[in-house]
Amino acid sequence: MQIGYFDYPTPANEPVLSYAPGTPEKLALKKALASLKSKTMDIPMYINGKAVRTGNKIAIHPPHEIKHTLGHFHMGSKKHVDQAITSALKVRNAWADMSWESRAHIFLKAADLLATKYRFEMNAATMLGQSKNAYQAEIDAACELIDFLRFNVHFLSTIYKQQPVSSPGMHNRMEWRGLEGFVLAITPFNFTAIGGNLPASAAMCGNVVVWKAANTQVYSAQLFMRILKEAGLPDGVINLVYVDGPTIGATCFSHPDFAGVHFTGSTGVFNYMWKQIGENIPKYKTYPRIVGETGGKDFVMVHPTADVDTVVTALARGAFEYQGQKCSAASRAYLPKNIAPAVKAKLVKAVQSMKMGTVEDFSNFVNAVIDEKSFDNIAKYINKAKKDKKAKILVGGNFSKKNGYYVEPTVIETSDPKYLTMCEEIFGPVLTIYVYPTNQFEKTLDLLDKTSKYALTGAIISQDRASINLATDKLRHAAGNFYINDKPTGAVVGQQPFGGARASGTNDKAGSMLNLYRWLSARTIKETFNPPTDYKYPFLNEA
């Protein structure tokens, strides 16, 4: 029974710890890394709150240290997806009927557990399982995931307050219901925060969820699942399964109670999913919500007035933090001829200074790419560039998978603005530069806009306000997140809601109210206090 209206004000973003030498957080994180590496975990699926082990074990190795085994996870099958759906639907009504403040406090407690008890273990799990350095893990697995949980509670509380007006003699109200059925969350390897947010945001809205984490993110995903359980999440509300993509798709997309999919991953997979869902429309009880954040070919556009050091820093960080494995990573840059030599010289020097190696050595800026499939794909692009007359490697270009999946940060310069690596998503530490004539800035904006099918993030770097305004206007549809005098990465929950359009997804803006609306179904209720008792209206009387 609700006996009060409960308010959840705008939270502050979780402070980012520095991990500088001698800080307590650095010592705690080093200890957590050593602890996780000292044991071999046996990782189950979680269906209806129970640990499920199949015996079909898949080994987990750090991408930067492939001879070490962190643990094994139990691979599931169609049977387990069916069980997850059944478990979710069984508790759907009870979860939807739970009071909002009770649901909210589960996720607020999970955020608090992440910020305190589990902060260093979650960061360490992300570092080891996904090969992130300490800072990248901190801003992702700790701060961003905490922010998603806290801000989404605030956003949803704000949505619930949105009510229609009422006229005399009646009262109108709006119910914000969860969807009728279950939501499928399919999450990627590159952000622990996305892995946690996609199932949690839908569940927070009163939905039940089947969660398929990427195999390469299981190590941190299972820890978040355990945190949710400790925070009081009822059994069956979120069910974590490890199955292959075709199995999850065929099972969920053919189920009559499928109500929506929350997806982050490749454009090709999302396109295929959309097709499957479309073909199965007659089977569903309701039209499913399709929410996806997909690929990117993110740009940095440089004006002739740009500050050289600002450009170099934006490119070095934007392209090579987390080995370029961010959906938002800078992967193509347009440099004006007048400052291109200075930018290239300083960028080469910066890249050459980057240390590459394991995550345990905090002096390493660059670690390994996620797996052998990714390594081979990136190497293919670099090898093509080495042989192509239209391309020249300015720095990097080497790679080895002897001890881990290491690819040097690589900068390619091309004479062809439509060169392969200017157009296709590589998802690795490869940046391609095109030098344009200094007097053709506006023409190059048009070229940039038409080069890629993606429209996720982009940046303009300039000291001239007119050129900034021009780029902002002409590139209006080229990026869902647009940055002025900054790198095109690092969106913060509540500050820069994230998502793009075109082939980059449905632009439903994770980290804002816009995303939560997609997991709600509104019902308007009108109550008349003095109902009419005769069908006749006054206008029917002639006299």
Salt bridges, closest charged atoms under 4 A:
ASP7 OD1 - LYS161 NZ 2.46
GLU14 OE2 - ARG119 NH1 2.74
GLU14 OE1 - ARG150 NH1 2.94
ASP42 OD2 - ARG53 NE 2.40
ASP42 OD1 - LYS57 NZ 3.50
ASP42 OD1 - HIS74 NE2 2.87
GLU65 OE1 - LYS37 NZ 2.54
ASP82 OD2 - LYS78 NZ 2.81
GLU121 OE2 - ARG226 NH2 3.85
GLU138 OE2 - ARG119 NH2 2.60
ASP140 OD2 - LYS132 NZ 2.74
GLU175 OE1 - ARG523 NE 2.97
GLU230 OE2 - LYS117 NZ 2.79
ASP235 OD2 - LYS50 NZ 3.54
ASP257 OD2 - HIS255 ND1 3.87
ASP257 OD1 - LYS285 NZ 2.84
ASP309 OD1 - LYS346 NZ 2.73
GLU321 OE1 - LYS326 NZ 3.82
GLU360 OE2 - LYS37 NZ 2.83
GLU360 OE1 - HIS64 NE2 3.84
ASP361 OD2 - LYS355 NZ 3.67
GLU372 OE2 - LYS401 NZ 2.93
ASP376 OD1 - LYS401 NZ 2.90
GLU413 OE1 - LYS344 NZ 2.97
ASP416 OD2 - LYS390 NZ 3.56
GLU442 OE2 - LYS474 NZ 3.77
ASP446 OD1 - LYS474 NZ 3.24
ASP449 OD1 - ARG502 NH2 3.10
ASP473 OD1 - ARG476 NH2 2.69
ASP508 OD1 - ARG518 NE 3.16
GLU527 OE1 - ARG173 NH1 3.87
